[in-house]
Amino acid sequence: MSSFIQTSNQHVGTPDEFSGTNKKLKVQIGYDTDIGGSTVNQDRLVVITLPEQEVSVIAVADGHGYETGHFVAEITKNSLEKLIKNRIADLLKDPLAFLEFCCDFLHEEIRKGLVEIMEKHGNKVKVDEDGVISKRKHERQPWCVVKGGTTFSIVILIKNKLYIANLGDSTGLLCAKNPVLKPSNIRHEKDVATQTKNCDSESVDDEVPSTHIEITSDHSVENVDEYIRIREFKSSDDDTNKAELSFIYDRQNCPNKTMCEPVFDISSSGVPTRREEVNPFKYYYKNVRKEKASYVTDKFGQNYLAVTRVLGDFKLQTFGVTNKPVIRTIDLTPTFEENTRVDTSQCNDEERKTVCVVLCSDGVWDNWIYDHVCKFVMDPSCLNAIVTDPENGAKRVTKSFMDRNKMFADRNFGKSSDNATAIVMYITQE
């Protein structure tokens, strides 16, 4: 495989990188963002490093909504930074409770922030009993619902343990040089929306180790569990076997989302089954992994969303879209132990002791197969960069990764390419 970055010590990239040493771990973080083909970048990122507490925090917020998306993402970023600064003791005492509180706190800060912004722009604003924000300029005008929200994914490293919470499709990967990672490495701590706890991933005898695992939860419209959750929150008045929100495959040039094909067939007993290819229906792929474009939408097609969990989107929250996250943890110690036991002449000692978390908005994931991302960040040239250039190595890797992503995005989507944001966090056992 060709080298992805140059081996010189030239400083490249945008924001600062943290390179600190804990008792057992060295953490190096690079990050970058690109506006893509848009006129406004609605992505925001957060990187906080507290070496004395052995804590590193990375988060991505991908705003949506033409009028409000960038405001929502900015509120999320600023509020998260203040929350961690002011309540670091709470985070260290109970990280799971902190993450649950964090998503509720950010959700309410977005509500308050949007009210202030709408009023600042000369609107009369009201918030109804369900928390839905509406605005109008003049009394003779009808009230208009304020739309918009953001996906949100956060990964916190405390000593040797990762704590992960997410809403939506800003996906995170954990990567290693050797195939030592399994889904059973991930501990499911809690689905806050359903109040289910401590559902450990069960080890399967034929579970094939991989060089990468997806560490964030699936909140896609094709997730049958999410359909059932939303149906239990609010079923259709016309048919209780169905959810009030429609789950549909988007159809290009379709003027009304309610005219699109459903994602699920519902049996007479109410069992949802995702539609198979053998039953022809119209759809298109939204990314290079051939995932179908899909939405949840109200029965009028006026409010719709490509994921089932977000911050904001207060009208859709009244139908079952939620700001409640799934919380997971990963103890890295067994991974490091397994990695050092791998017998291969192709890996040096440093490569065996390093894993990498890649957290990105969907403007990146649209253009990559997960395995290719892993191969990029664990390429010898990238691993060499973090060893020989501890101050700027991770930053250089991220810059090269985002340059490659921009090339892919231009080829795949042209002027329609999305905002793209990436955080790359290398964790090395000393």
Secondary structure, 3 states (H helix, E strand, C coil): CCCCCCCCCCCCCCCCCCEEECCCEEEEEEEEEECCCCCCCCEEEEEEEEHHHCEEEEEEEEEECCCCHHHHHHHHHHHHHHHHHHCHHHHHHCHHHHHHHHHHHHHHHHHHHHHHHHHHCCCEEEECCCCCEEEECCCCCCCEECCCEEEEEEEEEECCEEEEEEECCCCEEEEECCCCECHHHCEEEEECCCCEEEEECCCCCCCCCECEEECCCCCECCCHHHHHHHHHHCECCCCCCCECCEEEECCCCCCCHHHCEECEEECCCCCEEECCCCCCCCCCECCCCCCECEEEECCCCCCEECECECEECHHHHCCCCECCCEEEEEEHHHHHHHHHHCCCCCCCHHHHCEEEEEEECHHHHCCCCHHHHHHHHCCHHHHHHHHHCCCCHHHHHHHHHHHHHHHHHHHHHHHHCCCEEEEEEEEEEC
